[in-house]
Amino acid sequence: MDGSHGGRRPVSAPVIEAEARGFRAPGTTFMVSGALIGAIGAYLFQVYGGRALGPEAFAPIAVLWTSFFILATVLLIPLEQYVTREVASGRKAIPHDFVPAAAMAGIGALAGAAFVWSQLDELFEGSWSYIAQIALLMVGYSLLLMGKGVFVGSRHYSGAGWILIIESVARLVAGVVAIQLFATAESLGWAMVLGGFAALGTRWWRRDVGDPRGRAAPASRFLGGYVGGSASSQVLLAIAPIVVATLGAGPALVSIVFVTFTLFRAPMTLILALQGRLLPFLVGLVGAGDYHQLARIARRVLGGGAVVAVLGGMVGWLIGPEVVTLLFGEEFAPTSVVAMFAAAGVMAAAAAQITGQVLVAEGRTARLSLAWFGGLVAGVIALLVLGGEPDTRVAVSFAIGEGVALMLMGALAIRR
């Protein structure tokens, strides 16, 4: 291990109680409720904006959301998990963790601004505001996810629930006001920015009460492996609308693929919001040296994930297009084939993400990176080999890549 458990502060009574009660610890139900409310709020924001603007006018927000989702998941989710793991081990996060937070936010802001600038005329209607928006999104959400890590690591799970609720509700309310006043995609982008900074209202830093002398796990090693894995996983999970556009699809098809993958990504969105809740429990198993239990958890998630992926594909085939039509309108409906493979791939991705928490708890993020990279390679090969319409081609490649990632993640988490 990496020595991250050195220098712990004495464990407080609330922490001992939370560990003893496991997933029944106070605040867990509210955290889950917050994640559900946050996810519903995010979809309402997209549904309202998509219906108000239509597929073509909504396209810049579809691309902005996709770009930010990729950057945040690649760079900021690892940051949240690092903070959670360290605080759960008894270490104080502030001010030490502001350094990796600033690094992750800065890299994301530069990368996002470069992408938006390169596609300004093609995908963003020539508006320079989107460059400022994606940079500010990275700053705001780096603070939000750092705060969520402090809440979860210190076992104040209700605080994490409030962060998710406040962020989503603020963005939704601002989006409704923006549409009513301006009715432009650009105004919806500013509503997205407000959501991230609104979570500062929880004053999460008050819960950072660990030992400032605690020895931290090396941020560069932990984040380096995790970011590599997240980059591969999110390219698989979130880049579909951008790939469809590069394959020659028009703005309407880009919006269709975006809303389909975003809607079906609901299980993965919830996993990303709630996975930190698993980490203190798994870190406790690592500290106790109970690797048999960790391997058993990985085996169960692997087997269950394979079954759920098949069932998800069947549900996507049967009712996927109808669900999209009900929420967004008939003009956004995907084909049954696209819905089937998108749903199956998302369920496999969710199972792989849960399995990967075992590797995160152990600090073996290089293995995490290897599993996701293997899935990405499989997906890219499938994309190059397969033919057909852009949306079908991307959906099938996505499902293949996520399936391979799940198998690799399970094998690497179980293997000692």
C-alpha positions in Angstrom: 0.0 0.0 0.0 0.9 3.6 -0.3 1.1 4.5 3.4 -1.9 6.8 3.3 -3.2 5.5 6.6 -0.3 7.0 8.6 -0.8 9.9 10.9 -4.4 9.3 11.6 -6.3 11.4 14.1 -8.2 9.6 16.9 -11.5 8.3 15.5 -14.5 10.1 16.8 -17.6 8.5 18.2 -19.8 9.5 15.2 -17.3 8.0 12.8 -17.2 4.7 14.9 -21.0 4.7 14.9 -21.1 5.2 11.1 -18.7 2.5 10.4 -20.5 0.1 12.8 -23.8 0.7 11.1 -22.3 0.4 7.6 -24.8 1.5 4.8 -27.4 2.1 7.4 -25.4 5.0 8.9 -27.3 8.3 9.5 -27.6 10.4 6.4 -27.2 7.6 3.9 -30.8 7.6 2.8 -30.7 11.4 2.4 -27.6 11.1 0.3 -29.3 8.6 -2.0 -32.3 10.8 -2.2 -30.1 13.8 -3.0 -28.5 11.9 -5.9 -32.0 10.9 -7.2 -33.2 14.5 -7.0 -30.1 15.8 -8.6 -30.4 13.3 -11.5 -34.0 14.2 -12.0 -33.2 17.9 -12.0 -30.4 17.4 -14.6 -32.8 15.6 -16.9 -35.6 18.2 -16.4 -33.0 20.9 -17.3 -32.2 19.0 -20.6 -35.9 18.2 -21.3 -37.0 21.8 -20.8 -34.2 23.2 -22.8 -34.5 20.7 -25.6 -38.2 21.2 -26.0 -38.0 25.0 -25.7 -35.2 25.3 -28.3 -35.7 22.3 -30.6 -33.0 19.8 -31.7 -30.9 22.2 -33.9 -30.8 25.2 -31.5 -30.2 23.0 -28.5 -27.1 21.3 -30.2 -24.5 23.7 -28.6 -25.7 22.8 -25.1 -25.6 19.1 -26.0 -22.0 19.5 -27.0 -21.1 21.8 -24.1 -22.7 19.3 -21.6 -21.0 16.4 -23.2 -17.6 18.1 -23.2 -17.9 19.2 -19.6 -19.2 15.8 -18.5 -16.1 14.1 -20.0 -13.7 16.6 -18.5 -15.3 16.6 -15.1 -15.5 12.8 -14.9 -11.9 12.4 -16.1 -10.4 15.0 -13.9 -12.7 15.9 -11.1 -14.3 12.6 -10.1 -10.7 11.2 -9.3 -10.2 14.4 -7.2 -13.4 13.7 -5.3 -12.3 10.1 -4.6 -8.8 11.2 -3.5 -10.3 13.7 -1.0 -12.8 11.1 0.2 -10.2 8.4 0.7 -7.8 10.8 2.5 -10.5 12.3 4.8 -11.9 8.8 5.5 -8.4 7.9 6.7 -8.4 10.7 9.2 -6.5 13.4 7.3 -7.4 17.1 7.0 -8.0 18.1 3.3 -7.5 21.8 3.5 -5.2 23.4 2.4 -3.2 20.5 1.0 -5.9 19.3 -1.4 -6.4 22.7 -3.0 -3.2 22.0 -4.9 -4.4 18.9 -6.8 -7.8 20.6 -7.1 -6.4 23.6 -8.8 -4.3 21.4 -11.1 -7.3 19.3 -12.2 -9.5 22.4 -12.7 -6.8 24.2 -14.6 -6.0 21.3 -16.9 -9.7 20.9 -17.6 -10.3 24.6 -18.2 -7.5 24.8 -20.7 -8.5 21.6 -22.5 -12.2 22.6 -22.6 -11.4 26.1 -23.8 -9.2 24.7 -26.5 -11.9 22.3 -27.7 -14.6 24.9 -27.8 -12.4 27.4 -29.6 -11.5 24.8 -32.2 -15.1 24.0 -32.9 -16.5 27.5 -32.3 -18.0 28.1 -35.7 -19.0 24.5 -36.4 -20.6 23.5 -33.1 -21.0 26.7 -30.9 -22.5 29.2 -33.2 -19.4 31.4 -33.1 -20.1 32.5 -29.6 -17.0 33.1 -27.4 -19.2 32.9 -24.3 -19.0 29.1 -24.4 -15.2 29.3 -23.9 -15.7 31.2 -20.6 -18.5 28.9 -19.6 -16.6 25.6 -19.9 -13.6 27.2 -18.0 -15.9 28.4 -15.1 -17.7 25.0 -15.0 -14.4 23.3 -14.3 -13.6 25.8 -11.5 -17.0 25.6 -9.9 -17.3 21.8 -10.0 -13.8 21.3 -8.7 -14.9 23.1 -5.5 -18.2 21.2 -5.5 -16.6 17.7 -5.8 -13.9 18.6 -3.3 -16.7 19.5 -0.8 -18.6 16.3 -1.6 -15.4 14.3 -0.8 -15.0 16.1 2.5 -18.7 15.4 3.5 -18.5 11.7 2.5 -15.0 11.1 3.9 -16.0 12.6 7.3 -19.2 10.4 7.2 -21.6 13.4 7.0 -23.6 11.8 4.3 -26.6 14.2 4.5 -24.2 17.1 3.6 -23.3 15.3 0.3 -27.0 14.9 -0.4 -27.5 18.6 0.1 -24.7 19.5 -2.3 -26.3 17.3 -5.1 -29.7 18.9 -4.5 -28.6 22.5 -4.4 -26.5 22.1 -7.5 -29.3 20.6 -9.6 -32.1 22.8 -8.3 -30.1 26.0 -8.8 -29.2 25.0 -12.4 -32.8 24.0 -13.2 -34.3 27.2 -11.8 -31.7 29.4 -13.6 -32.3 27.4 -16.8 -36.1 28.1 -16.7 -35.5 31.8 -16.1 -32.9 31.9 -18.9 -35.3 30.4 -21.4 -38.1 32.7 -20.3 -35.9 35.8 -20.6 -33.6 35.0 -23.5 -34.6 31.7 -25.1 -31.0 31.0 -26.2 -28.7 28.0 -25.8 -26.0 30.5 -24.6 -28.2 31.5 -21.6 -28.6 27.8 -20.6 -24.8 27.6 -20.5 -24.7 30.3 -17.9 -27.3 28.4 -15.9 -25.0 25.4 -15.9 -22.2 27.5 -14.5 -24.4 28.8 -11.7 -25.2 25.2 -10.6 -21.6 24.4 -9.7 -20.9 27.5 -7.6 -24.3 27.3 -5.8 -23.0 24.3 -3.8 -20.7 26.6 -1.9 -23.8 27.5 0.1 -23.4 24.2 2.0 -20.1 25.6 3.6 -18.6 22.2 3.3 -15.2 23.2 4.6 -16.6 23.3 8.2 -16.5 19.5 8.2 -12.8 19.2 7.4 -11.6 18.5 10.9 -9.0 15.8 10.4 -5.4 15.7 11.5 -3.4 18.2 9.5 -0.3 16.2 10.3 -1.6 13.1 8.7 0.6 11.7 5.9 -1.2 12.0 2.6 -1.3 9.4 -0.2 0.8 10.8 -3.1 -1.7 12.7 -5.1 0.3 12.4 -8.3 0.4 8.6 -8.2 -3.2 8.1 -7.1 -4.6 10.7 -9.5 -2.3 9.7 -12.4 -3.6 6.2 -12.5 -7.2 7.2 -11.9 -7.2 10.0 -14.5 -5.9 7.6 -17.1 -8.7 5.2 -16.3 -11.3 7.9 -16.2 -10.2 9.3 -19.5 -10.7 6.0 -21.2 -14.0 5.2 -19.5 -15.5 8.6 -20.2 -14.4 8.7 -23.8 -16.4 5.4 -24.1 -19.3 6.7 -22.1 -19.8 10.3 -23.1 -18.2 11.0 -26.4 -20.9 9.4 -28.6 -22.5 12.7 -29.8 -19.1 14.1 -30.8 -18.2 10.9 -32.6 -21.5 10.9 -34.5 -20.8 14.5 -35.5 -17.4 13.6 -36.8 -18.9 10.8 -38.8 -21.0 13.3 -40.8 -24.3 13.4 -38.9 -26.2 16.6 -38.9 -27.2 18.7 -35.8 -30.5 16.9 -35.4 -28.9 13.5 -35.2 -26.3 14.8 -32.8 -29.0 16.0 -30.5 -30.9 12.7 -30.8 -27.8 10.7 -29.8 -27.0 13.2 -27.0 -30.4 13.0 -25.3 -30.6 9.2 -25.8 -27.2 8.5 -24.2 -27.7 11.1 -21.5 -31.1 9.7 -20.5 -29.9 6.1 -20.5 -26.8 7.1 -18.6 -29.0 7.7 -15.5 -27.7 4.5 -13.7 -24.1 5.6 -14.3 -24.9 9.2 -13.2 -26.2 7.8 -9.9 -23.2 5.6 -9.5 -20.8 8.5 -10.0 -22.8 10.5 -7.4 -23.0 7.7 -4.9 -19.8 5.7 -5.3 -18.0 7.8 -2.7 -20.5 6.3 -0.1 -18.9 2.9 -0.7 -15.3 4.1 -0.3 -15.2 4.6 3.5 -16.5 1.0 3.9 -14.0 -0.4 1.5 -11.1 1.6 2.9 -12.1 0.0 6.3 -11.7 -3.5 4.7 -8.3 -2.5 3.3 -7.2 -1.2 6.7 -8.3 -4.5 8.3 -6.5 -6.5 5.6 -9.8 -8.3 4.6 -8.8 -8.9 1.0 -11.0 -12.0 0.8 -14.1 -9.9 1.4 -12.9 -7.3 -1.2 -12.5 -10.1 -3.8 -15.9 -11.5 -3.0 -17.5 -8.1 -3.5 -15.8 -7.8 -6.9 -16.9 -11.3 -8.0 -20.5 -10.5 -7.1 -20.6 -7.2 -8.9 -19.0 -8.7 -12.0 -21.5 -11.5 -12.3 -24.5 -9.3 -11.5 -23.3 -6.6 -13.9 -23.2 -9.1 -16.8 -26.8 -10.2 -16.1 -28.0 -6.6 -15.7 -26.3 -5.5 -18.9 -28.3 -8.2 -20.9 -31.5 -7.2 -19.2 -30.9 -3.5 -19.8 -30.4 -4.2 -23.5 -33.7 -6.0 -23.7 -35.5 -3.2 -22.0 -33.8 -0.6 -24.3 -35.0 -2.5 -27.3 -38.6 -2.8 -26.1 -39.3 0.6 -24.7 -36.2 2.8 -25.1 -37.5 4.9 -28.1 -40.8 5.4 -26.5 -39.3 6.7 -23.3 -37.2 9.2 -25.2 -40.3 10.3 -27.2 -42.3 10.7 -24.0 -39.7 13.0 -22.4 -38.2 14.9 -25.4 -40.7 14.6 -28.2 -40.9 12.4 -31.3 -38.2 14.2 -33.2 -35.6 13.0 -30.6 -36.5 9.3 -30.7 -33.6 6.9 -31.5 -33.9 3.6 -33.3 -34.6 0.4 -31.3 -31.1 -0.9 -32.1 -29.4 2.3 -30.8 -31.5 2.2 -27.7 -30.7 -1.5 -27.0 -26.9 -1.1 -27.3 -26.8 2.2 -25.4 -28.8 0.7 -22.5 -26.7 -2.5 -22.4 -23.4 -0.6 -22.5 -24.5 1.8 -19.8 -25.4 -1.0 -17.4 -22.0 -2.7 -18.1 -20.3 0.6 -17.4 -22.1 1.1 -14.1 -21.1 -2.4 -12.9 -17.4 -1.8 -14.0 -17.4 1.5 -12.1 -18.6 -0.1 -8.9 -16.1 -2.9 -9.2 -13.4 -0.3 -9.7 -14.1 1.0 -6.2 -12.2 -2.0 -4.8 -9.1 -0.9 -6.7 -9.6 2.7 -5.6 -9.8 1.7 -1.9 -6.6 -0.2 -2.3 -4.9 2.6 -4.1 -4.3 0.3 -7.2 -5.5 2.9 -9.7 -3.0 1.8 -12.3 -5.1 -1.4 -12.7 -8.2 0.7 -12.9 -6.6 2.6 -15.8 -5.6 -0.7 -17.5 -9.2 -2.0 -17.5 -10.8 1.1 -18.9 -8.1 1.5 -21.5 -8.7 -2.1 -22.6 -12.4 -1.3 -23.1 -11.6 1.8 -25.0 -9.3 -0.1 -27.4 -12.0 -2.7 -28.0 -14.5 0.1 -28.7 -12.3 1.9 -31.1 -11.5 -1.3 -33.0 -15.2 -2.0 -33.3 -15.9 1.5 -34.5 -13.2 1.2 -37.2 -14.4 -2.2 -38.3 -18.2 -1.8 -38.2 -20.2 -0.1 -40.9 -23.7 1.3 -41.0 -25.4 4.6 -39.9 -23.3 6.8 -37.6 -25.7 6.4 -34.6 -25.9 2.6 -34.9 -22.2 2.2 -35.4 -21.4 4.3 -32.3 -23.9 2.5 -30.1 -22.6 -1.0 -31.0 -19.0 0.1 -30.5 -19.9 1.6 -27.1 -21.6 -1.6 -25.9 -18.6 -3.7 -27.0 -16.1 -1.4 -25.2 -18.1 -1.3 -22.0 -18.5 -5.1 -21.9 -14.7 -5.6 -22.3 -14.0 -3.0 -19.6 -16.4 -4.8 -17.2 -14.6 -8.2 -17.7 -11.2 -6.7 -17.3 -12.2 -4.7 -14.2 -13.5 -7.7 -12.5 -10.5 -9.8 -13.3 -8.0 -7.2 -12.1 -10.0 -6.4 -8.9 -10.1 -10.1 -8.0 -6.6 -11.0 -8.9 -3.9 -10.7 -6.1 
